[in-house]
Amino acid sequence: MGFLECVAMSRLLQVVVTVGALAHFAACASAPYTNRWQIMMVSQSQETTLGADAYHQVLTKAKVDHDPQINGIVRDVGERIARVADRPDYKWEFTVIDAPDTVNAFALPGGKVAVYTGLLPVAQDSAGLAAVLGHEIAHAIARHGAERMSQAMGAEAVGTVLAVGLGGSNPQTANAVMQLYGLGAQVGVLLPWSRTQESEADHIGLILMAKAGYDPEAALALWQRMEKLEGKGSQPAEFLSTHPGYGTRQHDIQSWLPEARRYYQADPNAKVVPLPRPPGK
């Protein structure tokens, strides 16, 4: 074996050891309710720490809304869904961020949740808010953040293997193939997985809001309002999007409604109340 071949073999061995180490630390898991198989390379404690740090960073830069009426509704709906999410190890917190132009909400690992005031006019009432929070809390309990980090770690390792395999190739050819690999990893693997996670959050979120006493039909109405707000054609092609298209999303929700209704029992305490509109909306 020549010197160059020996060097190439050594590099390949290092990559094999790295990939083997990732596989050693990987754990198998399954998402709640859907039972979709997952590979995790991030522990729950690591994920929770990252979630708490990210939450702190967001709140230090954001303008927190302290309106007692808005916060009362958000906490009430959020805590109802958190209870049925059955994660007593999570330290749930619910914060309202004053951002009238931001139609969004998020839930981070460990139970850190925020709602932007720009979402309130689209959610319209506490049932619409339950659809949003059910979806976001579903992301947290299904550990989608840890799963995405694990996928990125795996994609990076496979990319390294491919780069080593191309070590003796023409540099231009190697660069071209690596660029194609990057596109393949992003469009062929990571984005579809992201769409899977978004659909799964819709699915689990329906069940959570139903268990919390909110009619899951409200989720379908919410996404119809979302589509009207953004306008048809405003999203990128579904193939290149991390989120399902509105048509796909509404079709899937309709198909899951019979399952969600089996969990639904109207709760007189889960009152459907209109949400206050932020100033200027």
Protein Blocks (a to p, Z undefined) as FASTA:
>chain_A
ZZklmmmmmmmmmmmmmmmmmmmmpccdddehklpacddfbdfklmmmmmmmmmmmmmmm
mccdfbfklmmmmmmmmmmmmmmnopakbccdddddddfkbccddddehiiacddfklmm
mnopamlmmmmmmmmmmmmmnommmmmmmmmmmmmmmmmmmmmmmmmmcfklmmmmmmmm
mmmmmmmmmmmmmmmmmmmmmmmmmmmmmmnopafklmmmmmmmmmmmnoghkaccfklp
cbdcfklmmmmmmmmmmmmmmmpccdfklccddddddehZZ
